[in-house]
């Protein structure tokens, strides 16, 4: 777990220095392309340890990257399909998150932006805001995912975090 603070420091400092730079749609799509493949996700959800298998592929005319997350423990656990695409109107991501909790939790889609190799998504759910942070580490071809739920004021609570490594 000592790796998580090091990853955050390594990626958030450069991301803050690049925040004035606007990512181009081509660069944003290229970053999404780095998700394509088979991955192992290990981490926590609401403080409980989890392991997921993540299969990511280009779909729908290569306009989206679909993330298919399944619980490594078997079919009775969590499953989600997440569609990430670059908006054709402006330099932002559009994300549709669908999971086994049903259609009501797939509304609304998230809007996201990139800064360097860091992607941030914001969901404006009816019961409160939610945000996802995806950080790509080029040096070792890994990702770090952090999901947070909005609380009162400007407070955010950790919902889940994962170390994402290519499956062997």
Secondary structure, DSSP 8 states (H G I E B T S, - for coil): -HHHHHHHHHHHHHHHHTTTS---HHHHHHHHHTT-EEEEEEEEETTEEEEEEEEEEEETTTTEEEEEEEETT-TTS-EEEEEEEE-SSSS-EEEEEEETT-GGGG-S-EEEEEETTEEEEEEEETTEEEEEEEEEETTTTEEEEEEEEE-STT-EEEEEEEEEEE--
